[in-house]
């Protein structure tokens, strides 16, 4: 009888092995709002973004205020929770994220710049970049001049810009590329945010192992979602009303013409309810959410008393605050648009608040039929088979996703750092140092640090074991050696290799010359073996045996034949000294210790070679020559400058003989060196 096949037990599938890294066409957008964070993942397909996963979580406490991150730990923890849920759903390891910056201190400047081309010339990306870079420079100059006049000492970043209009031979045109002309002009709006707004956003993402692939501004993201380009010939405005801020953008003649932010939004209504009815923030939020659905609102105040308030009474309680909110939003729209727009779209969670749409309509003196809640045009650039995207809350996250996925972020001012697009947050002159610092490098990466020396005294004489020298950083700009102060231009390619810190010296007692043959050894008064590790400041005493030259020679007894021969000699010649006998077994020689600089650390520099003298920060500095014959580099001087490169906060100036120094620059005897940190005020 044939044997039945034995069934093999089913092995559970290891789903973790199926997790793949985020593909190039996958966009992960995070909308970090004052009240909640929305994560959205999309796939770029045929010039649209297909939304495949959405997750939303509310902050458990007020970690964000007015669109700015206040508690990085709490915000990063919530963002990480959303990231992990999306990764589980999609079985994808998310590594790149697209974000939008908001802030209570957003400022804009408008500027234009023009170029006269030699003859009728084909306009390419390089010309467009030069044109836009010129306009950006003028906007920065105006911004800095205004801030200086107002005494504002804060550090701002240029976080983005939008071209309002191009001109070709005096005629307006939406796109200059591949046209021919002689006179070109760009009119743009540049946006600036305080450094803490931008840096906190990057720090939060870095904490959860996400690389920021792109950054835009919340008002630009929202208008990219709500008002597609084919509608921008009309004079339209968008207000994205969140919890902490209201983002505003306007467009006409095919371009975005202005954007700003009002630091009033849904939280103003919430705080009014808190004060009026003595409830906590969460209860006030719940009351606000029920205003459209409940005739009677029932809640418990902080005293534990149950309250019942009619919807009409509640509306009367918040009416004054609502009116102020509507008036301020309307005023901001008029400021950037020069008057009321032809039509207005409302987006964000705050747009659902009862009475707000009517209040803004009245404040702008617009026809009610020309004000609508956004959502109808989201499908122009995004769609989903699983989610209903027709929701004003999704304006910003969809806008972030399509801005990055469909390359709607203006990036013609592009610089490549180590084969990747660099983060560009400019303020004033834009140097190689600015670029490196903006992209996560620190001064210790730029300057390097030599390995620490070990200095001891041997029988009262100073002895130094040298740590290895730092390997200088390498900076190439367009394949040529560059300096930190070099101005970076659009299209530049930067290659930067960070400095490699030197290895600290490591030596044992047996590395000291003569120690293995000594009769007795002590360190700091205590007997020690040859393998004892030396530390800075150790006092070593070596009790040596008598020198070989002073030792009594040991002569063997002559034989009788030799004696007779010796008698015949008038003068006997002494025989050579034999090797002295060892009285005891020597202590084993320790394994050699690698000392990087100089290679033979146990051998002092030749006394015939004079010290090298430098003048560092107006004081003489004498150093022995390196025993391997290599010169001292500028990076070697940092350890003597008094600057702790682990704690540098200001700009470090490097000068050699009055000229700017380079990391790799070799020094010679008599060089005058300045290494100083400019302290921030």
C-alpha positions in Angstrom: 0.0 0.0 0.0 1.5 3.3 -1.0 2.4 5.7 1.8 0.4 8.8 2.1 2.5 12.0 1.7 3.2 13.7 4.9 1.8 17.2 5.0 4.4 19.8 5.9 3.2 22.2 8.6 2.4 25.6 7.2 4.9 28.2 8.2 3.4 31.6 8.9 4.5 34.2 6.4 7.0 36.7 7.7 5.3 39.9 6.6 8.2 42.0 7.7 10.3 40.6 4.9 7.9 42.1 2.4 8.4 45.6 3.7 10.0 47.7 1.0 11.7 51.1 1.0 9.7 54.1 -0.1 9.8 54.1 -3.9 10.8 57.2 -5.8 7.3 57.9 -7.0 5.8 57.7 -3.5 5.1 61.0 -1.7 4.6 61.2 2.0 3.1 64.5 3.1 2.7 65.6 6.7 0.5 68.5 7.6 1.6 69.5 11.1 -1.2 71.6 12.4 -2.0 73.3 15.7 -4.8 70.9 16.6 -3.8 67.8 14.7 -1.3 66.1 12.3 -2.5 64.6 9.1 -0.3 62.1 7.2 -1.0 61.4 3.6 0.7 59.0 1.2 0.3 59.3 -2.6 1.7 57.6 -5.7 2.5 59.9 -8.7 0.7 58.4 -11.8 0.1 60.2 -15.1 0.6 63.7 -13.8 -1.7 63.2 -10.8 -1.3 62.0 -7.3 -3.2 58.9 -6.2 -3.8 59.1 -2.5 -3.4 55.5 -1.1 -3.3 56.1 2.7 -4.4 58.8 5.2 -4.1 59.0 8.9 -4.9 61.8 11.4 -4.2 62.2 15.0 -5.0 65.0 17.4 -2.5 66.5 19.9 -3.2 65.3 23.4 -2.1 68.7 24.7 -1.1 72.0 23.2 2.3 71.1 21.7 1.7 73.6 18.8 0.8 77.3 19.1 -0.2 79.4 16.2 1.3 76.9 13.7 4.7 76.8 15.4 6.1 73.8 17.2 6.5 74.4 20.9 7.2 70.9 22.2 9.4 69.0 19.7 9.3 65.8 21.7 5.5 65.6 21.8 5.1 66.6 18.2 7.7 64.1 16.9 6.1 61.3 19.0 2.7 62.0 17.4 4.2 62.3 13.9 6.0 59.0 14.5 2.8 57.3 15.5 1.2 58.4 12.2 4.2 57.3 10.2 4.2 53.8 11.7 0.5 53.4 11.1 0.9 54.3 7.5 3.9 52.1 7.1 1.9 49.1 8.6 -0.9 49.7 6.2 1.3 50.1 3.1 4.1 47.7 4.2 6.6 50.4 3.2 9.4 51.9 5.1 8.9 55.7 4.8 12.2 57.6 4.6 11.3 60.9 3.0 8.7 63.4 4.0 7.3 66.6 2.4 6.2 69.3 4.8 4.9 72.9 4.8 6.0 75.7 7.1 3.7 78.0 8.9 4.4 80.6 11.5 3.2 83.5 13.4 6.0 85.7 12.0 5.8 85.0 8.2 7.0 88.0 6.2 7.1 88.6 2.5 8.9 91.0 0.2 8.2 91.6 -3.5 11.0 92.4 -5.9 11.8 92.3 -9.6 15.0 91.9 -11.7 15.8 92.2 -15.4 18.5 91.1 -17.7 19.5 92.5 -21.1 20.7 89.6 -23.3 23.3 90.0 -26.1 21.2 89.7 -29.2 18.1 87.6 -29.6 18.9 84.6 -27.4 17.3 81.3 -26.6 16.3 81.4 -22.9 17.3 78.3 -21.0 17.2 77.3 -17.3 20.5 79.0 -16.6 19.2 82.4 -17.7 15.9 81.9 -15.8 17.9 81.0 -12.7 20.1 84.1 -13.0 17.0 86.2 -13.4 15.2 84.7 -10.3 18.4 84.8 -8.2 18.7 88.5 -9.0 15.2 89.2 -7.8 15.7 87.1 -4.7 18.8 89.1 -3.9 16.9 92.4 -4.1 14.1 91.0 -2.0 16.6 89.9 0.7 18.3 93.3 0.6 14.9 95.0 1.2 14.0 92.6 3.9 17.3 93.1 5.8 17.1 96.8 5.4 13.6 96.9 6.9 14.5 94.6 9.8 17.6 96.7 10.5 15.6 99.9 10.6 13.1 98.2 13.0 15.8 96.9 15.2 14.8 93.2 14.7 17.8 91.1 15.6 16.2 87.8 14.9 17.7 85.4 12.3 15.4 84.8 9.3 15.5 82.2 6.5 14.3 82.7 3.0 12.0 79.6 2.8 10.5 80.0 -0.6 9.5 82.3 -3.4 6.8 82.5 -6.0 7.2 84.1 -9.4 4.2 86.4 -10.0 5.0 87.3 -13.6 7.7 87.0 -16.2 8.2 89.5 -19.0 9.7 88.9 -22.4 10.7 92.1 -24.3 8.2 94.1 -22.1 5.3 91.6 -22.6 3.9 89.5 -19.8 4.4 85.8 -20.2 3.8 82.8 -18.0 6.9 80.8 -18.9 10.1 82.0 -20.4 11.8 78.7 -21.2 12.8 78.0 -24.8 11.5 81.4 -26.0 13.8 83.9 -27.7 14.2 87.5 -26.7 16.6 90.2 -25.7 15.1 91.7 -22.5 13.7 89.5 -19.7 12.3 90.3 -16.3 11.0 88.4 -13.3 8.6 89.7 -10.6 8.4 87.5 -7.5 7.4 87.3 -3.9 10.0 86.0 -1.4 9.0 84.6 2.0 10.9 84.7 5.2 10.4 82.9 8.5 12.3 83.1 11.8 15.0 80.4 12.0 13.4 78.7 15.0 10.2 77.9 12.9 12.2 76.2 10.2 14.8 74.5 12.4 12.2 73.0 14.8 10.4 71.5 11.8 13.6 69.8 10.5 14.6 68.7 14.0 11.2 67.1 14.5 11.4 65.1 11.3 15.0 64.1 12.0 14.0 62.6 15.3 11.8 60.1 13.6 14.4 59.2 10.9 12.7 61.1 8.1 14.6 63.2 5.5 12.8 66.4 4.5 12.5 65.9 0.8 10.8 69.2 0.2 9.4 72.2 2.1 6.8 74.7 1.0 4.5 77.2 2.7 1.1 76.3 3.9 -0.8 79.0 2.0 1.0 77.9 -1.3 0.2 74.3 -0.6 -3.4 75.0 0.0 -3.9 77.1 -3.1 -2.1 74.4 -5.2 -4.8 72.0 -4.0 -7.9 74.2 -4.1 -7.3 76.4 -7.1 -5.7 74.7 -10.1 -3.6 76.7 -12.6 -6.3 76.9 -15.2 -8.5 78.9 -12.8 -5.8 81.4 -11.8 -6.6 83.8 -14.7 -9.4 84.9 -12.4 -8.9 87.0 -9.3 -9.4 84.4 -6.6 -8.4 84.1 -3.0 -8.1 81.1 -0.6 -8.3 81.2 3.2 -7.2 78.0 5.0 -8.6 78.4 8.5 -6.9 76.1 11.0 -6.8 76.1 14.7 -3.9 78.5 15.2 -3.4 80.3 12.0 -5.4 81.3 8.9 -3.3 80.9 5.7 -4.2 83.3 2.9 -3.2 83.3 -0.8 -4.5 85.2 -3.8 -4.0 84.8 -7.6 -4.8 86.6 -10.8 -3.7 86.7 -14.4 -2.4 83.1 -14.2 -0.1 83.6 -11.2 -0.1 83.6 -7.4 0.2 87.3 -6.5 0.4 87.2 -2.8 0.2 85.1 0.4 0.2 85.9 4.0 -0.9 84.5 7.4 -3.3 85.8 10.0 -2.5 84.7 13.6 -6.2 84.3 14.4 -8.2 81.1 13.7 -10.4 78.5 15.4 -8.6 78.7 18.7 -9.9 82.2 19.3 -13.4 80.8 19.4 -12.4 77.9 21.6 -10.7 80.2 24.1 -13.8 82.4 24.2 -16.0 79.4 25.1 -13.5 78.4 27.8 -13.7 81.8 29.5 -17.4 82.2 29.1 -18.4 78.8 30.5 -15.4 77.8 32.7 -14.5 74.6 30.8 -11.2 73.1 29.8 -9.8 73.3 26.3 -11.0 69.8 25.2 -14.5 70.5 26.4 -14.6 73.8 24.6 -13.4 72.1 21.4 -16.2 69.5 21.7 -18.8 72.3 22.2 -17.5 74.1 19.1 -17.8 70.9 17.0 -21.4 70.3 18.1 -22.7 73.8 17.2 -24.0 72.7 13.8 -25.7 69.5 15.0 -27.1 70.1 18.5 -29.9 72.3 19.5 -28.9 72.1 23.2 -25.3 71.7 24.2 -24.7 69.7 27.5 -21.4 69.8 29.2 -19.7 69.8 32.6 -17.6 72.8 33.7 -14.4 72.7 35.8 -16.4 73.0 39.0 -18.2 69.7 38.2 -21.5 71.4 37.4 -23.5 70.2 34.4 -24.5 73.0 32.0 -27.2 73.1 29.4 -26.9 75.9 26.9 -29.0 76.5 23.7 -27.2 76.8 20.4 -28.6 80.3 20.0 -27.2 81.4 23.3 -23.8 79.8 22.5 -23.7 81.7 19.2 -24.4 85.0 21.0 -21.5 84.2 23.4 -19.0 83.8 20.6 -20.4 86.4 18.2 -18.0 89.2 19.2 -14.9 87.0 18.8 -16.2 85.6 15.5 -16.8 89.1 14.1 -13.2 90.1 15.1 -11.8 86.9 13.4 -13.8 87.6 10.2 -12.7 91.2 10.1 -9.0 90.4 10.5 -9.1 87.7 7.8 -10.9 90.0 5.5 -8.3 92.8 6.1 -5.4 90.4 5.3 -7.1 89.4 2.0 -7.6 93.0 1.0 -3.9 93.8 1.9 -2.4 91.2 -0.4 -5.1 91.4 -3.1 -5.7 95.2 -3.2 -9.4 94.7 -2.6 -12.0 92.0 -2.4 -11.4 89.1 -4.9 -13.9 87.9 -7.5 -14.4 84.7 -5.6 -13.3 83.2 -2.3 -12.6 79.6 -1.2 -12.6 78.6 2.4 -10.6 75.6 3.5 -9.4 74.0 6.8 -11.2 72.7 9.8 -12.2 76.3 10.8 -14.1 76.8 7.6 -16.8 74.4 8.9 -17.6 76.6 11.9 -21.1 77.9 11.8 -21.4 81.6 10.9 -17.8 82.0 9.8 -18.5 81.9 6.1 -21.3 84.4 6.4 -19.1 86.7 8.6 -16.2 86.8 6.1 -18.6 87.4 3.2 -20.0 90.4 5.1 -16.6 91.8 6.0 -15.5 91.7 2.4 -18.8 93.0 1.2 -19.1 90.1 -1.3 -22.0 88.3 -2.8 -22.7 85.2 -0.8 -22.8 83.2 -4.0 -19.1 84.0 -4.6 -17.8 82.4 -1.3 -17.6 78.6 -1.1 -16.0 75.9 0.9 -13.0 74.4 -1.0 -12.9 70.8 -2.2 -14.5 70.8 -5.6 -11.2 71.2 -7.4 -9.0 68.8 -5.4 -9.6 66.1 -8.1 -7.8 68.3 -10.7 -4.4 67.0 -9.3 -5.3 64.3 -6.8 -7.7 61.4 -6.6 -8.4 58.3 -4.4 -10.2 55.0 -4.8 -10.5 54.6 -1.0 -10.9 58.0 0.5 -13.3 60.9 0.0 -11.0 63.8 -0.6 -13.8 66.4 -0.9 -13.1 67.7 2.5 -11.7 71.2 3.3 -9.5 69.8 6.0 -7.5 68.0 3.3 -6.5 71.2 1.5 -3.0 71.6 3.0 -2.0 67.9 3.1 -3.2 67.4 -0.5 -1.4 70.6 -1.5 1.8 69.4 0.1 1.6 66.1 -1.7 0.9 67.5 -5.2 3.4 70.4 -4.7 6.2 68.0 -4.3 4.9 65.1 -6.4 4.1 67.2 -9.4 7.1 69.5 -9.0 5.0 72.6 -8.3 7.6 73.9 -5.9 9.7 76.6 -7.5 13.2 75.1 -7.5 15.1 76.8 -10.3 17.5 78.2 -7.7 18.9 74.8 -7.1 22.2 73.7 -5.6 23.5 70.1 -5.4 25.3 69.0 -2.3 26.9 65.6 -2.4 24.7 64.5 -5.3 21.4 65.6 -3.6 19.4 68.8 -3.8 20.5 71.0 -0.9 18.2 72.6 1.6 18.3 76.3 0.7 17.4 78.7 3.5 19.1 81.9 2.6 19.5 85.1 4.6 21.7 87.8 3.1 24.9 86.6 1.4 24.7 82.9 0.6 28.1 81.3 1.2 29.5 77.7 1.2 29.5 77.9 5.0 25.8 78.9 5.0 25.0 76.0 2.8 26.9 73.4 5.0 25.3 74.7 8.2 21.8 74.7 6.6 22.3 71.1 5.6 23.2 69.7 9.0 27.0 70.0 9.1 28.6 71.5 12.2 31.9 73.3 12.8 33.5 70.1 14.1 32.7 68.5 10.7 34.3 71.5 9.0 37.4 72.1 11.1 38.2 68.7 12.6 40.1 68.0 15.8 43.5 66.5 16.3 43.7 63.5 18.6 44.5 64.4 22.2 48.2 64.1 23.3 49.4 62.3 26.4 52.0 64.3 28.3 54.0 62.8 31.2 57.3 63.5 33.0 60.1 60.9 32.9 62.7 61.4 35.6 61.6 65.1 35.7 61.8 65.6 31.9 58.6 66.3 29.8 57.7 63.6 27.4 54.8 63.9 24.8 53.0 61.1 23.0 51.2 62.6 20.1 47.6 61.9 19.0 47.1 61.6 15.2 46.4 64.8 13.3 42.9 65.4 12.0 42.3 64.6 8.3 41.2 68.0 6.9 37.7 68.4 5.4 37.5 68.7 1.6 35.3 71.3 -0.1 34.9 71.3 -3.9 32.7 73.8 -5.7 32.1 72.8 -9.3 35.1 70.3 -9.0 37.5 73.1 -7.8 38.8 73.6 -4.3 36.6 76.1 -2.6 36.6 78.4 0.5 33.9 78.8 3.2 33.3 82.4 2.1 32.7 81.6 -1.6 29.4 82.8 -2.8 27.1 80.0 -4.0 25.2 80.5 -7.3 22.3 78.7 -8.9 23.3 75.4 -10.4 26.5 75.0 -8.4 27.6 71.5 -7.5 29.1 71.1 -4.1 31.2 68.1 -2.9 32.0 68.1 0.8 33.8 65.4 2.8 33.7 66.1 6.5 36.9 66.3 8.5 38.0 63.1 10.2 39.0 63.6 13.8 42.5 62.4 14.9 42.9 59.4 17.2 43.9 60.2 20.8 47.4 59.0 21.8 47.5 55.8 23.7 50.8 54.7 25.3 51.9 52.3 28.0 54.8 52.5 30.3 56.8 50.1 28.2 56.7 52.6 25.3 59.1 54.9 27.1 62.7 54.4 26.0 64.7 52.5 28.5 61.7 51.3 30.5 62.0 47.6 29.5 65.6 47.5 30.8 65.0 49.3 34.0 65.6 47.8 37.4 62.5 49.5 38.9 59.6 51.6 37.5 57.1 53.8 39.3 54.2 56.0 38.2 53.1 58.7 40.6 55.1 56.9 43.4 53.6 53.5 42.8 55.3 50.5 41.3 53.9 49.7 37.9 54.3 47.1 35.1 55.3 47.8 31.6 51.7 47.4 30.4 50.3 50.2 32.6 48.4 52.7 30.5 49.8 56.3 30.7 47.6 59.2 31.5 48.1 63.0 31.2 50.2 64.3 34.0 51.7 61.0 35.1 55.1 61.3 36.8 57.3 58.4 35.8 60.5 57.4 37.6 62.9 54.9 35.9 65.6 53.4 38.0 68.0 52.2 35.4 70.7 49.5 35.5 74.4 50.5 35.0 75.3 51.5 31.5 76.9 48.7 29.5 80.1 50.7 29.1 80.5 50.8 32.9 79.8 47.2 33.5 82.8 44.9 34.5 83.6 42.7 31.6 83.2 39.0 32.2 86.4 37.0 31.0 86.5 33.3 30.8 89.4 31.2 32.4 92.2 30.5 29.9 93.3 26.9 29.1 96.9 25.8 29.9 97.9 26.0 26.3 96.5 29.5 26.0 98.3 30.5 29.2 101.7 29.4 27.7 101.0 31.3 24.6 100.1 34.4 26.6 103.4 34.2 28.4 105.3 34.5 25.2 103.5 37.7 24.3 105.1 40.9 25.5 101.7 42.7 25.5 98.5 40.9 25.8 95.5 42.3 23.7 92.3 42.1 25.6 89.5 40.1 24.1 86.3 41.8 23.1 83.7 42.1 25.8 81.1 39.3 25.6 77.4 40.0 25.9 76.6 40.6 29.6 74.8 37.7 31.3 71.1 38.3 32.3 70.7 37.9 36.0 67.1 37.1 35.6 64.4 36.5 33.0 63.4 39.9 31.5 59.8 41.0 31.7 58.0 40.3 28.4 58.0 43.2 26.0 54.4 44.5 25.5 52.8 44.4 22.2 53.5 47.6 20.2 51.0 50.4 20.6 50.0 52.2 17.4 50.6 55.9 17.9 49.3 57.8 14.9 51.2 61.1 15.1 54.2 60.8 14.9 54.6 57.2 13.9 57.4 56.6 16.4 56.0 58.4 19.4 58.6 57.0 21.8 61.4 58.8 20.0 61.7 62.5 20.8 62.2 65.0 18.1 65.8 65.6 17.3 67.3 68.4 19.4 69.1 69.6 16.3 65.8 70.5 14.6 64.4 73.8 16.0 60.7 74.2 17.1 58.3 75.8 14.6 56.8 79.1 15.8 53.4 80.3 14.8 51.6 83.5 15.9 48.0 82.4 16.9 45.5 85.0 17.9 48.4 87.5 18.6 50.3 85.0 20.9 53.4 82.9 19.9 52.9 79.2 19.7 56.0 76.9 19.5 55.5 73.4 18.4 58.1 70.6 17.7 58.3 69.5 14.1 56.1 66.4 13.2 58.4 63.4 13.2 56.9 62.1 10.0 58.0 65.3 8.2 54.4 66.4 7.4 53.5 70.1 7.9 51.1 71.5 10.4 47.7 72.2 8.9 45.2 75.0 9.8 42.9 72.4 11.3 45.8 71.4 13.7 45.6 74.9 15.2 42.0 74.7 16.4 42.9 72.8 19.5 45.2 75.6 20.6 42.8 78.4 19.8 40.6 78.1 22.9 37.5 77.3 20.8 35.4 74.3 21.8 34.1 73.1 18.5 31.6 71.0 20.2 29.9 74.1 21.4 30.3 76.6 18.6 27.3 78.9 18.1 28.7 81.8 16.1 30.7 82.1 12.9 34.3 81.0 13.1 36.8 83.2 11.2 39.9 81.5 9.8 42.7 83.8 8.7 46.3 83.0 7.7 48.6 86.0 7.1 45.6 88.3 6.7 43.8 86.1 4.2 41.0 83.6 4.6 42.3 80.2 5.3 41.2 76.8 4.0 40.8 73.5 5.9 43.6 71.8 4.1 46.0 74.7 4.1 49.5 73.8 5.2 51.4 76.2 7.5 55.0 77.3 7.6 57.2 78.8 10.3 56.2 82.4 11.2 52.7 82.3 9.9 50.2 84.6 11.6 46.9 82.8 12.3 43.6 84.0 13.6 40.9 81.5 14.6 38.1 83.3 16.4 34.4 82.9 17.0 32.0 85.8 16.5 29.6 85.6 19.3 25.9 86.1 18.6 24.2 89.0 20.3 
